[in-house]
Amino acid sequence: MTAIHPTAIISTKAELDSHVTVGPYAFIGDDVTIAAGTEVRHHASIEGPTSIGKDNLVYQYASVGAAPQDKKYAGEPTSLEIGDGNTIREFVTINRGTVQDVGVTRIGDDNWIMAYVHIAHDCQIGSHAIFANNVTLAGHVHIGDHVIMGGFSGAHQFCRIGPHAFIGMYAAVSRDVPAFVMLGGSPAKPHGINTEGLSRRGFDRDVIRRIKNAYKLVYRSGERLADVIEELERQVEGAPELGEFLASIKASERGLQR
C-alpha cells in the first residue's frame, strides 16, 4: 500500500501508485503522477504538471517541477517528465518547460543527480548521466546518455553535450561538445576523449582507437570543419561506432567548444 506520512501534503489532483512512499512534510501538488516504487523523502516538493516514473528516489528538500525561472513565463501549462530509476539528491532544483521551446523538461532513466544541481527549463537529459554537486544547466540544454559533469561545472543556454562526454570540475561550457570528448577548464577546452569511461562501458581498444583518430581529425588537423565532416562520413561506412560522434557534430547549432 501507499506509505504516506500523515504530515505530508498531497493534492487530491495528484495520482500516486499504491507502491509510492512519501515522507514527513513532503508536498505533492496538482497534476503530479508518480509510478510504483518511487520514494519522496521528507520536505521534498513536487509541483505539476509533472510525471515521475518507477523506482526513483527524491531526497529531502529537493524542488521538482516548479515553474521555470524565465521572465517570459506567464503561467502556461508546461510540464516535466522524469523516467525510471533516477536519484535526485538534496536541494536539487528541476524546472518545467516553457512555450518558447517544446514546453517539456525531460529526464531519462538511471541518472545520478547530486546535491544542489540545477536543471533549468526545457533541458533534455538522456539516461545514465552523472551530475556532481552544484552542476548548473541553463535553459534548453541537451545532455546525451552516459555524460558525466564534474562538480560546479555548468552549461550555457542551448548547449548540446553528446553521449559519453566528460566535463571536468568547474568547467564552463559555452558551446557544443561532441560525443566522447573530455573537456576541462574555464573557459573549457577539449583534452582528448573519455577513454576511461569508454573502457568501463565495454568499448574495445580498436573502437577507442578509431574514436581517438576522429577526435584528432576534428581538433588537431587544422582542416575546415566541413571538410572534416566529409572525411568522417566516409569513415563511418567502415566504423559505425563513429556515427554518434559525427551525429553530435552535425547537430551542433552553437559551434563546437574548441
N, C-alpha and C positions, 0 to 999 in steps of 0.2 A: 504494500500500500504506500501511497504518497506520504512521506515523512516531513510534515511542515511544522516548524516550531510555532507555538501559539503567539509569539510576539512578531512573527513575520507578517508583512502586509502584502496580500495577494489580491490583485484586481479580479473582480467577477468576470471580466472580459479576457482574462488570461486563460490559456489552455495548457495544463501540465499533465504529462503522462502519470499513470498511477505508480511509477517507479522513479519519481523525482524526489530529491531531498532538498529542503530549504531550511537554512539555519536561522538563528535568532536575529531579529531586527532587519532581516533582508527585505528588500522592496522589489516587487514584480508588478509592472504596470499593465495598462490596457494593451491588447493586441500582441501579447508575448506568447509564443508557443515553445514548449520545452519537451524534448523527447526523452525516452526511457534512459535511466542510468546516469543522468546529469545531476550534479550536486552544486547547489548555490550556497556558499557559506555565509556566515553571519555578516550583516551590514553591507552586503553587496547590493547594488542597484541595477535593475534591468528594466529599461523602458522600451516601448514598442512604437511602431511595428518592428518586431524582432522575432526571428525564428532561430532556435538553437537545437541542434541535432542530439544524437545519443552520446552518452558517456563523456560529457565534458565536465570539467571541474573549474568553477568560478570562485576564486578566493575572496576573502574579506576585503571590503572597501573598493572593489572594482566597480567601475561605472560603464555599463554596457548598453548601447542603443540610445544614448542621449542625442539630442538634436545637434546637427553639425555646427561647428564653430565657423560660420560663414555669414557675413553681414547681409548677403543677398537672400539668405534663407528666410522665408515668410510663412513657415508653418505647413508647407506642402507635405503630403503623406508619403514620405520616403521611408526606406527600410534598411535593416541589417539582416544578413543571413550568415549563420555560423554552422559549419558542418559537424563532424563527429570527432570525439577523442581529443579535443583541444584542452590545454591547460592555460588558464588565464589567471595570472598571479595578482598580488596585492597592488591596488591603486592604478591598475591598467585602465585606460580610457579608450573606448571604441565608439565612434560616432556613426550615425546613419548617413545615407547618401544625400545628394541634392538633385534637383531637377535640371541643373546645368550639365549634369553628366547622366549616367544611366539610372540614377535615383536609388541605387542599392550599393551599400558597402558589403563586400563578400569576403569570408574567411573559410578556407577549405577544411581539411581534416588533419588531425595529429600535429598541430602546431604547438610549439612551446613558447609562450608569451610571458616574459618575466616581468618583475615589478616595475611600475612607473612607465611602462611602454605606452605611447600614444599612437593610435591608428585613426587617422582623420577620415573625413567624409569621402566616399566614393573610392576608397582603396580596394584593390582586388588582390587578395592574398591567396596563393596556392596552398599546397599541403606540405607537411613535414619541414616547415621552416622553424628556425630558432631566432628569437629576438631577445638579446640580452638586456639587462636592466637599462632603462632610460632611453631605449631606441625611440626615435620620433619619426613618424611618417606623415608628411604633409598630404593635402588632399590629392586624390586622383592618382596615387602611386600604384604601380603594378609590381607585384613580387611573385617570382616563379617558385616552383617546387624546390625543396631542399636548400633554400637560401639560408645563410647564417649571417646575422648582423651583430657585430660586437657592441659592447656597452657604450652608451652615449653617442652612437652613430645616428645619422639621420639622412633623409632623402627629401629633396625639393619637390614641389608640386609637379605632377605629370611625369616624373621619372619612372623608368622601367628597369627592373633588375632581373636578369634572366636566371633560369634554373641553375642550381648548383653553384651560384656565385657566393663569394665570401667577402663581407665588408668588415674591415678591421675596426677596432675600438676608436671612437672619436672621429671616424671618417665622415666627411661632409660630401654627400653625393648630390651633384647638381645637374648631371647629365645621365644618359642611359648606360647601363652596364650589361654587356653581353653575358650569355650563359657561360659558366665555368670560370669566369675571371675573378681573380683575387685583387681587392682594392684596399688601399690604406692611406692614411694621412689626411691633412686638411689644408688646402683643398685635396681631395682624394685623387690618387694616381694609381694606375694598374701596376701590379707586381707579379705578373705571371698568372698561371691558372691554379685552381684549387685542387692540387694534386692529392693531398692527404684526404680530403673529403671524397674525391672520386674513388680512391683506393678503398676506402671504408665502405663505399656503396657498391663495390663489386666491378668497377670498370677495370678491364685488364690493361696490361702495360702497352700493348700496341694501340689500343684506343686512346689512352692518355697521351702517347707519343704523337698521334695524329692531331689531337686537340692542341697540344703544345705548338706543333708546327703551324696550325691555323692561327693561333694567337700571335706567333711571330710575324706571320704574313700581315695581320691587321695592324700590329703595334710597332713593328720594328723594320718593316721592309721599306718604308718611305713611299710606297705606292699610293696612288689615289684610291680612296675607299671604293669607288665604283669599279675600278679595275680589280681590286681585291675580292669584291663580291663575285665578279665573273669567274675568277680563279676558284673561289670556294664552291661555286655552283658546279664546276667541273669535278672537283674533288669529292663532293657529296655523292656523286654517282657510284664511286667505289668505296665510300666510307660513310654510310648513312648516319653514324653517330654524330657527324658534324652538322646534321640537319638542325639540331636545337641551337647550336652556335650561330649558324647562318640565319636562321629564322629570327633570333633575338636581335641580330644586327639590322636586318631588313625592317623589323618592326619599330626601330628607333625613330622618334619624332623630334627629340631634343638634341640629337647628336650624341656621339659616344664620349664617355669620360676618358680622356687621353692625356 
